[in-house]
Amino acid sequence: MAKISKDNNLYSFVSITVEIPEKGKLISLQSIDYGQTNTPVKVTGAGGAFLGYTSGEYEAKDSKVTLLKSEYSDLVKSLGDDYSQYEFPVTVSYREGKGALVVDVLERCKIVEDGESHSKGGDALTTDLTVSVAKIKRNGVYMRIL
């Protein structure tokens, strides 16, 4: 017979904590997207015989982040003028219940775009950011060491 367990929770959005050095925890995070690719090339020989792969080209994709406007305004104020010129790490942590802590670090980030679009209604105001990311360390491991 299967046991009933309350510690079998899977990660969900409420499992996420995001921190940056100048601000600490971002408590008004509405969304965050990040990813990376490594694109090796197939190498073939005479007659099209497959020989192997190149090591490929690594790229950390730009991260998309949405914060409540009030928190983003505080972040910009703490960074000051030329806030798009500062590099900082973004730490994204996941933990559900007593489960294992998973920590992803987005390294050498820079804010490269921010924007707002507001409309009539009672929703909280948000700011959408694009953050350039140099490299991602997923739970202590790199996809590709450069």
N, CA, C and O of each residue as an XYZ file, in Angstrom:
584
protein
N       0.838     -1.180      0.000
C       0.000      0.000      0.000
C       0.889      1.252      0.000
O       1.886      1.311      0.721
N       0.522      2.247     -0.811
C       1.296      3.485     -0.923
C       1.165      4.312      0.346
O       0.094      4.400      0.948
N       2.277      4.913      0.734
C       2.266      5.804      1.889
C       1.770      7.181      1.475
O       1.986      7.612      0.342
N       1.122      7.852      2.372
C       0.725      9.235      2.151
C       1.834     10.109      2.714
O       2.259      9.932      3.856
N       2.301     11.057      1.900
C       3.420     11.895      2.316
C       3.113     13.353      2.024
O       2.593     13.681      0.957
N       3.425     14.208      2.946
C       3.252     15.640      2.698
C       4.532     16.273      2.160
O       4.516     17.446      1.787
N       5.637     15.535      2.108
C       6.911     16.067      1.655
C       7.182     15.778      0.186
O       8.326     15.886     -0.256
N       6.176     15.421     -0.569
C       6.338     15.094     -1.980
C       5.970     16.260     -2.886
O       5.688     16.054     -4.067
N       5.967     17.457     -2.367
C       5.591     18.619     -3.168
C       6.619     18.880     -4.257
O       7.822     18.745     -4.035
N       6.138     19.252     -5.430
C       7.016     19.618     -6.533
C       7.221     21.121     -6.516
O       6.435     21.854     -5.914
N       8.280     21.585     -7.178
C       8.552     23.024     -7.223
C       7.412     23.756     -7.916
O       6.846     23.275     -8.898
N       7.091     24.920     -7.388
C       6.092     25.790     -8.001
C       6.611     27.226     -7.906
O       7.669     27.470     -7.326
N       5.877     28.156     -8.466
C       6.348     29.542     -8.466
C       6.605     30.042     -7.049
O       7.536     30.815     -6.824
N       5.796     29.611     -6.104
C       6.004     30.072     -4.722
C       7.259     29.484     -4.096
O       7.655     29.903     -3.009
N       7.900     28.512     -4.764
C       9.156     27.937     -4.286
C      10.347     28.843     -4.581
O      11.429     28.631     -4.034
N      10.167     29.851     -5.438
C      11.280     30.642     -5.966
C      11.623     31.814     -5.051
O      10.746     32.527     -4.563
N      12.921     31.989     -4.834
C      13.457     33.190     -4.199
C      14.504     33.742     -5.156
O      15.368     33.001     -5.625
N      14.434     35.037     -5.448
C      15.410     35.678     -6.332
C      16.110     36.774     -5.550
O      15.469     37.591     -4.888
N      17.451     36.781     -5.635
C      18.238     37.785     -4.921
C      19.273     38.414     -5.828
O      19.845     37.750     -6.693
N      19.512     39.707     -5.625
C      20.633     40.396     -6.258
C      21.340     41.212     -5.169
O      20.700     41.658     -4.217
N      22.652     41.407     -5.305
C      23.426     42.013     -4.221
C      22.938     43.381     -3.745
O      22.870     43.603     -2.536
N      22.603     44.290     -4.629
C      22.238     45.648     -4.210
C      20.867     45.728     -3.552
O      20.575     46.696     -2.849
N      20.026     44.725     -3.770
C      18.641     44.802     -3.314
C      18.280     43.713     -2.320
O      17.372     43.895     -1.508
N      18.971     42.591     -2.370
C      18.579     41.452     -1.542
C      17.477     40.676     -2.247
O      17.468     40.574     -3.473
N      16.552     40.130     -1.472
C      15.463     39.348     -2.058
C      14.488     40.252     -2.791
O      14.099     41.309     -2.295
N      14.099     39.811     -3.992
C      13.073     40.522     -4.755
C      11.732     39.921     -4.357
O      11.379     38.821     -4.780
N      10.996     40.656     -3.542
C       9.762     40.088     -2.992
C       8.570     40.241     -3.923
O       7.547     39.588     -3.717
N       8.677     41.089     -4.947
C       7.529     41.316     -5.818
C       7.699     40.670     -7.191
O       7.044     41.073     -8.152
N       8.568     39.676     -7.285
C       8.782     38.992     -8.560
C       7.460     38.433     -9.077
O       6.751     37.720     -8.368
N       7.145     38.768    -10.318
C       5.937     38.252    -10.959
C       6.267     37.127    -11.932
O       5.481     36.197    -12.109
N       7.437     37.219    -12.562
C       7.879     36.148    -13.468
C       9.369     36.296    -13.746
O       9.935     37.385    -13.649
N       9.988     35.171    -14.093
C      11.379     35.170    -14.527
C      11.562     34.029    -15.523
O      11.111     32.908    -15.291
N      12.227     34.330    -16.627
C      12.544     33.341    -17.654
C      14.036     33.424    -17.924
O      14.580     34.516    -18.088
N      14.696     32.284    -17.971
C      16.114     32.265    -18.339
C      16.452     30.914    -18.942
O      15.766     29.921    -18.701
N      17.516     30.891    -19.726
C      17.911     29.647    -20.369
C      19.253     29.802    -21.059
O      19.852     30.878    -21.064
N      19.713     28.697    -21.643
C      21.017     28.690    -22.298
C      21.013     27.639    -23.396
O      20.203     26.712    -23.390
N      21.933     27.801    -24.334
C      22.066     26.828    -25.415
C      23.548     26.544    -25.659
O      24.416     27.376    -25.396
N      23.799     25.367    -26.161
C      25.112     25.012    -26.673
C      24.849     24.324    -28.005
O      24.163     23.302    -28.049
N      25.385     24.871    -29.087
C      25.053     24.356    -30.415
C      26.282     23.750    -31.085
O      27.024     24.441    -31.784
N      26.489     22.455    -30.867
C      27.586     21.784    -31.551
C      27.244     21.575    -33.024
O      26.075     21.588    -33.410
N      28.265     21.386    -33.828
C      28.075     21.155    -35.260
C      28.517     19.724    -35.571
O      29.570     19.277    -35.117
N      27.695     19.011    -36.352
C      28.065     17.661    -36.786
C      29.216     17.759    -37.786
O      29.204     18.605    -38.680
N      30.203     16.892    -37.625
C      31.341     16.848    -38.536
C      31.259     15.522    -39.309
O      31.142     14.444    -38.725
N      31.323     15.642    -40.629
C      31.276     14.445    -41.467
C      32.534     14.360    -42.318
O      33.203     15.361    -42.574
N      32.833     13.172    -42.738
C      33.999     12.943    -43.589
C      33.559     12.593    -45.000
O      32.440     12.894    -45.414
N      34.455     11.956    -45.724
C      34.189     11.558    -47.108
C      32.941     10.686    -47.159
O      32.766      9.788    -46.335
N      32.093     10.954    -48.112
C      30.873     10.175    -48.274
C      29.822     10.474    -47.221
O      28.823      9.760    -47.121
N      30.033     11.513    -46.440
C      29.039     11.898    -45.435
C      29.101     11.086    -44.158
O      28.184     11.156    -43.340
N      30.168     10.311    -43.966
C      30.292      9.507    -42.754
C      30.405     10.426    -41.532
O      31.210     11.357    -41.516
N      29.604     10.155    -40.531
C      29.611     10.954    -39.311
C      30.893     10.692    -38.527
O      31.229      9.546    -38.229
N      31.612     11.783    -38.195
C      32.864     11.666    -37.454
C      32.739     12.104    -35.999
O      33.472     11.620    -35.136
N      31.821     13.011    -35.731
C      31.659     13.505    -34.366
C      31.069     14.901    -34.359
O      30.475     15.347    -35.341
N      31.237     15.566    -33.265
C      30.705     16.912    -33.076
C      31.822     17.876    -32.690
O      32.820     17.474    -32.091
N      31.650     19.135    -33.033
C      32.500     20.181    -32.466
C      31.991     20.437    -31.053
O      30.911     19.971    -30.688
N      32.752     21.165    -30.267
C      32.302     21.443    -28.903
C      31.146     22.439    -28.880
O      30.449     22.555    -27.872
N      30.942     23.142    -29.961
C      29.778     24.015    -30.061
C      30.010     25.413    -29.545
O      31.074     25.749    -29.024
N      28.986     26.209    -29.708
C      29.025     27.600    -29.257
C      27.992     27.770    -28.158
O      26.809     27.486    -28.347
N      28.454     28.236    -27.009
C      27.596     28.430    -25.838
C      26.994     29.820    -25.859
O      27.642     30.785    -26.265
N      25.747     29.913    -25.417
C      25.109     31.218    -25.256
C      24.109     31.163    -24.115
O      23.225     30.306    -24.089
N      24.256     32.083    -23.174
C      23.237     32.282    -22.148
C      22.220     33.241    -22.752
O      22.582     34.318    -23.226
N      20.975     32.860    -22.734
C      19.911     33.692    -23.307
C      19.614     34.863    -22.375
O      19.811     34.770    -21.163
N      19.138     35.966    -22.952
C      18.688     37.089    -22.126
C      17.541     36.619    -21.240
O      16.688     35.840    -21.664
N      17.535     37.098    -20.022
C      16.498     36.763    -19.061
C      15.391     37.808    -19.137
O      15.653     39.000    -19.300
N      14.165     37.347    -19.018
C      13.003     38.238    -18.958
C      12.476     38.198    -17.528
O      12.210     37.126    -16.984
N      12.330     39.371    -16.930
C      11.902     39.473    -15.538
C      10.775     40.492    -15.450
O      10.826     41.539    -16.096
N       9.761     40.186    -14.654
C       8.705     41.150    -14.365
C       8.640     41.355    -12.859
O       8.497     40.402    -12.093
N       8.746     42.624    -12.447
C       8.666     43.017    -11.042
C       7.550     44.033    -10.865
O       7.158     44.701    -11.822
N       7.039     44.152     -9.648
C       6.136     45.260     -9.368
C       6.913     46.558     -9.535
O       8.089     46.645     -9.183
N       6.240     47.558    -10.075
C       6.880     48.837    -10.382
C       7.572     49.439     -9.158
O       8.671     49.980     -9.280
N       6.959     49.356     -8.006
C       7.533     49.967     -6.797
C       8.887     49.345     -6.451
O       9.821     50.064     -6.096
N       9.002     48.031     -6.548
C      10.281     47.392     -6.224
C      11.340     47.692     -7.276
O      12.505     47.908     -6.944
N      10.935     47.706     -8.555
C      11.908     48.032     -9.591
C      12.402     49.467     -9.434
O      13.585     49.741     -9.638
N      11.518     50.373     -9.077
C      11.920     51.767     -8.844
C      12.951     51.848     -7.720
O      13.918     52.604     -7.819
N      12.750     51.074     -6.655
C      13.721     51.032     -5.549
C      15.062     50.472     -6.019
O      16.117     50.978     -5.636
N      15.022     49.426     -6.849
C      16.249     48.817     -7.366
C      17.036     49.829     -8.197
O      18.244     49.983     -8.016
N      16.350     50.513     -9.105
C      17.002     51.510     -9.959
C      17.616     52.617     -9.098
O      18.735     53.064     -9.350
N      16.880     53.044     -8.095
C      17.392     54.101     -7.210
C      18.641     53.626     -6.475
O      19.589     54.396     -6.319
N      18.661     52.368     -6.017
C      19.833     51.871     -5.293
C      21.042     51.733     -6.214
O      22.175     51.903     -5.763
N      20.827     51.428     -7.504
C      21.936     51.340     -8.454
C      22.412     52.721     -8.882
O      23.607     52.928     -9.091
N      21.488     53.663     -9.012
C      21.849     55.038     -9.362
C      21.983     55.260    -10.862
O      21.620     54.410    -11.675
N      22.522     56.441    -11.206
C      22.713     56.797    -12.612
C      23.539     55.739    -13.334
O      24.386     55.072    -12.740
N      23.276     55.605    -14.608
C      23.939     54.598    -15.449
C      23.662     53.176    -14.960
O      24.522     52.302    -15.066
N      22.455     52.947    -14.422
C      22.151     51.630    -13.852
C      22.267     50.494    -14.856
O      22.378     49.335    -14.458
N      22.244     50.797    -16.141
C      22.407     49.742    -17.148
C      23.876     49.317    -17.305
O      24.169     48.361    -18.023
N      24.777     50.009    -16.649
C      26.205     49.705    -16.778
C      26.727     48.784    -15.677
O      27.872     48.335    -15.737
N      25.900     48.500    -14.675
C      26.342     47.664    -13.565
C      26.166     46.187    -13.891
O      25.154     45.782    -14.463
N      27.163     45.386    -13.520
C      27.075     43.930    -13.611
C      26.776     43.384    -12.226
O      27.309     43.872    -11.229
N      25.922     42.372    -12.165
C      25.590     41.755    -10.893
C      25.112     40.330    -11.138
O      24.595     40.024    -12.212
N      25.282     39.454    -10.142
C      24.719     38.112    -10.262
C      23.256     38.120     -9.825
O      22.859     38.928     -8.986
N      22.471     37.235    -10.385
C      21.097     37.012     -9.940
C      21.038     35.568     -9.462
O      21.342     34.643    -10.216
N      20.646     35.383     -8.214
C      20.556     34.051     -7.641
C      19.085     33.647     -7.555
O      18.276     34.335     -6.933
N      18.754     32.524     -8.187
C      17.387     32.006     -8.192
C      17.408     30.691     -7.414
O      18.063     29.732     -7.821
N      16.690     30.656     -6.298
C      16.665     29.468     -5.445
C      15.267     28.864     -5.438
O      14.263     29.576     -5.475
N      15.225     27.534     -5.390
C      13.958     26.809     -5.330
C      14.017     25.854     -4.150
O      14.998     25.129     -3.983
N      12.991     25.849     -3.347
C      12.873     24.841     -2.293
C      11.391     24.661     -1.998
O      10.650     25.631     -1.840
N      10.987     23.435     -1.929
C       9.601     23.127     -1.603
C       9.600     22.232     -0.374
O      10.183     21.147     -0.379
N       8.947     22.693      0.667
C       8.880     21.907      1.898
C      10.268     21.610      2.429
O      11.105     22.505      2.547
N      10.505     20.349      2.747
C      11.805     19.919      3.265
C      12.693     19.394      2.152
O      13.732     18.788      2.415
N      12.290     19.624      0.907
C      13.045     19.122     -0.235
C      14.396     19.796     -0.382
O      14.728     20.736      0.339
N      15.157     19.297     -1.325
C      16.498     19.814     -1.582
C      16.445     21.246     -2.107
O      15.548     21.609     -2.868
N      17.400     22.035     -1.697
C      17.542     23.398     -2.199
C      18.238     23.350     -3.555
O      19.295     22.733     -3.690
N      17.658     23.988     -4.544
C      18.251     24.104     -5.875
C      18.592     25.570     -6.076
O      17.741     26.437     -5.873
N      19.838     25.862     -6.476
C      20.275     27.244     -6.654
C      20.851     27.408     -8.053
O      21.818     26.737     -8.415
N      20.259     28.298     -8.837
C      20.783     28.681    -10.141
C      21.352     30.089    -10.011
O      20.726     30.965     -9.415
N      22.542     30.301    -10.569
C      23.150     31.632    -10.532
C      23.302     32.126    -11.961
O      23.971     31.500    -12.783
N      22.671     33.258    -12.242
C      22.824     33.935    -13.528
C      23.982     34.911    -13.333
O      23.870     35.871    -12.571
N      25.083     34.662    -14.018
C      26.316     35.402    -13.757
C      26.471     36.609    -14.682
O      26.052     36.593    -15.839
N      27.080     37.641    -14.138
C      27.443     38.870    -14.867
C      26.258     39.441    -15.640
O      26.322     39.633    -16.854
N      25.194     39.702    -14.921
C      23.962     40.237    -15.516
C      24.024     41.756    -15.639
O      24.666     42.440    -14.842
N      23.343     42.257    -16.652
C      23.199     43.697    -16.856
C      21.778     43.968    -17.333
O      21.250     43.232    -18.168
N      21.165     45.005    -16.815
C      19.850     45.420    -17.306
C      20.059     46.076    -18.655
O      20.774     47.073    -18.751
N      19.447     45.536    -19.702
C      19.624     46.089    -21.044
C      18.347     46.703    -21.600
O      18.378     47.405    -22.611
N      17.223     46.439    -20.938
C      15.956     47.024    -21.398
C      14.967     46.994    -20.245
O      14.909     46.029    -19.484
N      14.192     48.061    -20.127
C      13.062     48.037    -19.199
C      11.901     48.777    -19.832
O      12.094     49.695    -20.630
N      10.725     48.378    -19.479
C       9.548     48.996    -20.080
C       8.303     48.709    -19.273
O       8.237     47.769    -18.481
N       7.326     49.554    -19.505
C       6.056     49.432    -18.789
C       4.915     49.642    -19.752
O       5.032     50.397    -20.717
N       3.825     48.979    -19.491
C       2.601     49.168    -20.251
C       1.459     49.056    -19.255
O       1.201     47.984    -18.707
N       0.784     50.160    -19.028
C      -0.283     50.183    -18.020
C      -1.619     50.445    -18.697
O      -1.698     51.152    -19.702
N      -2.655     49.868    -18.132
C      -3.992     50.081    -18.676
C      -4.999     50.209    -17.539
O      -4.696     49.921    -16.381
N      -6.155     50.632    -17.884
C      -7.220     50.841    -16.917
C      -7.507     49.548    -16.154
O      -7.510     48.458    -16.726
N      -7.742     49.694    -14.867
C      -8.070     48.533    -14.050
C      -7.381     48.600    -12.712
O      -6.627     49.533    -12.435
N      -7.633     47.627    -11.896
C      -7.118     47.621    -10.539
C      -5.862     46.800    -10.329
O      -5.436     46.607     -9.191
N      -5.251     46.307    -11.421
C      -4.046     45.488    -11.276
C      -2.858     46.329    -10.824
O      -2.767     47.517    -11.135
N      -1.956     45.698    -10.090
C      -0.731     46.373     -9.663
C       0.127     46.691    -10.883
O       0.153     45.925    -11.846
N       0.828     47.819    -10.840
C       1.699     48.220    -11.938
C       2.983     47.390    -11.910
O       3.539     47.122    -10.845
N       3.445     46.989    -13.095
C       4.645     46.171    -13.204
C       5.624     46.793    -14.194
O       5.260     47.639    -15.011
N       6.869     46.352    -14.098
C       7.909     46.727    -15.049
C       8.514     45.445    -15.607
O       8.853     44.525    -14.863
N       8.641     45.402    -16.928
C       9.264     44.266    -17.607
C      10.714     44.610    -17.907
O      11.003     45.687    -18.430
N      11.629     43.702    -17.579
C      13.048     43.929    -17.819
C      13.601     42.854    -18.738
O      13.139     41.713    -18.751
N      14.590     43.248    -19.493
C      15.432     42.287    -20.188
C      16.805     42.404    -19.558
O      17.372     43.494    -19.477
N      17.337     41.275    -19.114
C      18.621     41.251    -18.437
C      19.571     40.373    -19.253
O      19.302     39.194    -19.486
N      20.679     40.965    -19.680
C      21.698     40.201    -20.388
C      22.428     39.325    -19.373
O      22.799     39.791    -18.295
N      22.633     38.055    -19.724
C      23.272     37.090    -18.829
C      24.507     36.527    -19.531
O      24.419     36.094    -20.680
N      25.659     36.529    -18.853
C      26.886     36.008    -19.462
C      26.961     34.489    -19.387
O      27.406     33.839    -20.333
N      26.524     33.919    -18.259
C      26.662     32.480    -18.042
C      25.682     32.043    -16.962
O      25.315     32.837    -16.096
N      25.259     30.787    -17.009
C      24.338     30.251    -16.008
C      24.971     29.038    -15.341
O      25.493     28.140    -16.001
N      24.910     29.037    -14.025
C      25.363     27.882    -13.241
C      24.114     27.266    -12.620
O      23.519     27.836    -11.705
N      23.723     26.096    -13.125
C      22.503     25.426    -12.652
C      22.838     24.457    -11.531
O      23.480     23.426    -11.732
N      22.383     24.826    -10.352
C      22.580     23.990     -9.168
C      24.040     23.539     -9.029
O      24.323     22.376     -8.741
N      24.955     24.491     -9.242
C      26.377     24.238     -9.060
C      27.108     23.675    -10.267
O      28.297     23.367    -10.177
N      26.413     23.532    -11.406
C      27.007     22.894    -12.571
C      26.827     23.785    -13.807
O      25.755     24.348    -14.030
N      27.898     23.901    -14.606
C      27.844     24.647    -15.861
C      27.505     23.712    -17.020
O      27.969     22.572    -17.070
N      26.684     24.214    -17.957
C      26.413     23.468    -19.189
C      27.688     23.299    -19.978
O      27.938     22.254    -20.580
N      28.490     24.349    -19.964
C      29.739     24.362    -20.739
C      30.735     25.228    -20.013
O      30.417     26.359    -19.643
N      31.944     24.719    -19.798
C      32.990     25.509    -19.144
C      33.757     26.232    -20.241
O      34.286     25.626    -21.172
N      33.794     27.546    -20.095
C      34.495     28.367    -21.093
C      35.733     28.973    -20.489
O      36.460     29.697    -21.168
